[in-house]
Amino acid sequence: MNLSRCALFLLLLLLSAAAAALDAPAGYSWQEFKPGKIALLKPDGWHVKTESRNGTQALFITQEPIGPGGKFSRACR
């Protein structure tokens, strides 16, 4: 792993640990992802999907619901 990826991972880990003690800002809520041992801010009204494939755990936070086959109903803006 290169240094920037390690730094990003460490930052996310530290932010996740602190998230339990912080209130989410207005319009957001904390979305826990236990397999990754993290919590991320999710805008209110957005959608969450978790997936496990070949031993890899994934969390998706999206404005649009993810349909069957992993497709969005519209492109990014």
C-alpha positions in Angstrom: 0.0 0.0 0.0 1.3 3.5 -0.7 1.6 6.1 1.9 -1.5 8.1 0.9 -3.8 5.1 1.1 -2.4 4.2 4.5 -3.0 7.8 5.7 -6.5 7.8 4.3 -7.3 4.5 6.0 -5.9 5.8 9.3 -7.9 9.0 9.0 -11.2 7.1 8.4 -10.4 4.8 11.3 -9.9 7.7 13.6 -12.9 9.5 12.4 -15.0 6.4 12.8 -13.8 6.0 16.4 -14.7 9.6 17.2 -18.1 9.3 15.4 -19.7 7.4 18.3 -19.1 10.4 20.5 -20.3 13.0 18.0 -23.8 14.1 17.1 -24.5 14.1 13.4 -25.0 17.6 11.9 -28.5 18.7 10.9 -29.6 16.8 7.8 -27.3 13.8 8.4 -27.2 10.6 10.4 -24.4 8.2 11.2 -24.4 5.0 9.2 -22.5 2.2 10.9 -20.8 -0.4 8.9 -19.7 -3.0 11.4 -17.7 -5.3 9.0 -15.5 -2.3 8.2 -15.6 -1.0 11.8 -16.5 2.5 10.6 -19.4 5.0 10.7 -20.0 7.4 7.9 -22.3 10.5 7.6 -25.3 9.8 5.5 -27.5 12.7 4.2 -31.1 12.3 5.3 -33.2 10.7 2.5 -30.2 8.9 0.9 -30.1 5.2 0.4 -27.8 2.5 1.9 -26.9 -0.8 0.4 -24.5 -3.3 1.9 -23.0 -6.2 -0.1 -20.7 -9.1 0.5 -19.0 -10.8 -2.4 -16.1 -13.2 -2.4 -15.1 -12.2 1.1 -15.3 -8.5 0.3 -17.7 -6.3 2.3 -19.0 -3.1 0.7 -21.2 -0.2 1.8 -22.8 2.1 -0.7 -24.4 5.4 0.3 -26.2 6.9 -2.7 -28.7 9.6 -3.5 -30.6 7.2 -5.9 -31.6 3.7 -4.8 -29.3 1.0 -6.4 -31.5 -1.3 -8.5 -31.0 -4.9 -9.4 -27.7 -5.5 -11.1 -26.2 -2.5 -9.3 -27.6 0.1 -11.6 -28.7 3.6 -10.9 -31.8 5.1 -12.5 -29.8 8.2 -13.7 -26.3 9.3 -14.3 -24.2 11.5 -12.0 -24.6 15.2 -12.2 
